[in-house]
Amino acid sequence: MGVETIRCDNLVIGSGPGGATTACLLAEAGYDVVMVEEGKNLTIKSAPSYSLEEMSQKYRNSGLTPAFGKTRITYIEGRCVGGASEINAALYHRPLPQTLKEWQLRYQIDDFGPDTLTPFFEDIEKELSVSTRPGGLGPASKILGKGAKKMGWKTHEVKRFWKFEKGSKGTGGVRQSMSETMVPRALAAGCRLHAQTRIKKLILKGSKAVAAVGIHTDDHGKRTRVRFDFDRVFVCTGAVQTPTLLHRSRITEGIGNSLRMHPMARIAVNFDRPANNPSWGVPSLQIEEFKPHLTLGCSHSSLPHIALWLTGQAQGKREKLAEWSNMGVYYAAITGSGIGSVRNIPVIDEPFVRFPLHNQDLALLGEGLYKLGLALFEAGAKEVFNPIEGGPTITSPDGLDAIRLGIPQGRVNVTTIHLFSSCPMGEDERQCPVDSWGKLRHVENVYINDASILPNTPGVNPQGTVMAVARRNLAHFLAEA
Amino acid sequence: MSLRKRVTQQVTPVVKSLIQSVVSEELGTDHPDHAQHIDDTTTVMTERIEMMPTFLSMPMVLMTAVFDAYGVTRKGKPFHRQTLEQQIQQVHQWKHSPIGSLRDFIDFYEKMGTFVYYCQLENTELGRHE
């Protein structure tokens, strides 16, 4: 197998929200840029959202990636041009100002905080059409809103990265993922995209990285070795793949030791009346009364998803699923207190992720599901399917006590798509392997510009924060250059 | 064909029997397209096992083979050659085992199998309405 060598001034590895933003802004500033992506270059409409096809096409390992601990957590990563922005719920938040202030103080981040980041958030909101659905809330959100109102809790309709058609109901319009926005802009500004190319490692010479080597696989499975020679490299492959790549490149100091995430548990609920319409996509109402440590909201609720969340929980599942349009899936998400790790497994070159879900986190998840159940009973729920494996179906608010009193380790399904902090940024060298602007310490020309550098859990859907921090870092880089 | 694909294909009949037993018990067998859905679900599930990280995929294949062989010790024939009733019994035995990894093994087939089966069902229903 020969080696194809490509020369560029700036190599961006990864094309998700961090990578696409980095490549786009560099290219638009006139820099020579190559962007490399392991997955395929697909359109946003190449597969229906949350379908099996989408999982095969765009999810790493088809979505079957576990973080190990007493309770296993299934995490999801995008593996396609656009990364996670192609498969997530496209929900947009600015983090709470106190969260950003706390990060600044705790990690000693220079020139960082709500005021510094505001212009970058504003740019994102304008450029990616951040907006609420013109047709109002869908049925699942209305139910949650009704329950929250009865409980006296604040709710919030979350804006989305979405260009809605005027007067559209459901999800009419187009998700403003990276493949629809920053990637085409980067290409128009001269960036060269190499999809289906997996970078195996960076080659170091002294204190500098000089090249990245990897494998390109074409549509017929033919593999070609590739080498990218560069002046500087931006590693933007997400909170799991970025530390794994750095470990493979023998850059290990402080890398991958502080993974954080938003663990999420779900309940399926039967209302005995229409409660669900998957054509509305992911319902966008959240209960924000308990933020940032606890967020309650609605999940995608198609027939297969409802069947999945009912597995092992309900007797007579078949009869219940015949009326699946009366059901909805709802979630509780927390800012996990655990700190996980990411390591590269030698020989097979895959990440091994550990994350401890502490008993206090399980208690908070239980509290969240309990509160969710209370609100949904207030809104007319007839049955809440017990999220604890083997637990009985709950038919009254009193029955929810079983969840509130504690979820045993390993007995509930926990998932996440929000992972970050594996290489946190800041001037506190004991905690932060990259400086306040994403530059790696100890290696001259390696930058990280993705969710890895968020120093802690944002407590909200993180894509907006990842992009705002990436823009901030790029603005600093361009000003210094 | 990759080594991983070849190895996974060795356990395809066991995967099919596992899907059949977990899905049939909960959802019955009387859907007009049941057999077709089971075949399609089996195809998707074997693909999913191939696509897992290597450190999960290989143990999953091995465990599936062990599960099949365990049937010989219980009923004198491998799991995939037992009757549906016998298969459901063996699934129950592992599902309620005190050993966590055996429970996890059945849990994977139950959850993913049900999800994929309903994806097939949904596709058929949508196709009918188009």
Boltz contact constraints between the chains, C-beta under 6 A:
constraints:
  - contact:
      token1: [A, 52]
      token2: [B, 119]
      max_distance: 6.0
  - contact:
      token1: [A, 61]
      token2: [B, 51]
      max_distance: 6.0
  - contact:
      token1: [A, 61]
      token2: [B, 52]
      max_distance: 6.0
  - contact:
      token1: [A, 61]
      token2: [B, 53]
      max_distance: 6.0
  - contact:
      token1: [A, 62]
      token2: [B, 48]
      max_distance: 6.0
  - contact:
      token1: [A, 62]
      token2: [B, 51]
      max_distance: 6.0
  - contact:
      token1: [A, 64]
      token2: [B, 52]
      max_distance: 6.0
  - contact:
      token1: [A, 303]
      token2: [B, 118]
      max_distance: 6.0
  - contact:
      token1: [A, 303]
      token2: [B, 122]
      max_distance: 6.0
  - contact:
      token1: [A, 304]
      token2: [B, 115]
      max_distance: 6.0
  - contact:
      token1: [A, 304]
      token2: [B, 118]
      max_distance: 6.0
  - contact:
      token1: [A, 304]
      token2: [B, 119]
      max_distance: 6.0
  - contact:
      token1: [A, 304]
      token2: [B, 122]
      max_distance: 6.0
  - contact:
      token1: [A, 307]
      token2: [B, 114]
      max_distance: 6.0
  - contact:
      token1: [A, 307]
      token2: [B, 118]
      max_distance: 6.0
  - contact:
      token1: [A, 308]
      token2: [B, 111]
      max_distance: 6.0
  - contact:
      token1: [A, 308]
      token2: [B, 115]
      max_distance: 6.0
  - contact:
      token1: [A, 311]
      token2: [B, 110]
      max_distance: 6.0
  - contact:
      token1: [A, 311]
      token2: [B, 111]
      max_distance: 6.0
  - contact:
      token1: [A, 311]
      token2: [B, 114]
      max_distance: 6.0
  - contact:
      token1: [A, 317]
      token2: [B, 26]
      max_distance: 6.0
  - contact:
      token1: [A, 318]
      token2: [B, 27]
      max_distance: 6.0
  - contact:
      token1: [A, 348]
      token2: [B, 54]
      max_distance: 6.0
  - contact:
      token1: [A, 350]
      token2: [B, 53]
      max_distance: 6.0
  - contact:
      token1: [A, 350]
      token2: [B, 54]
      max_distance: 6.0
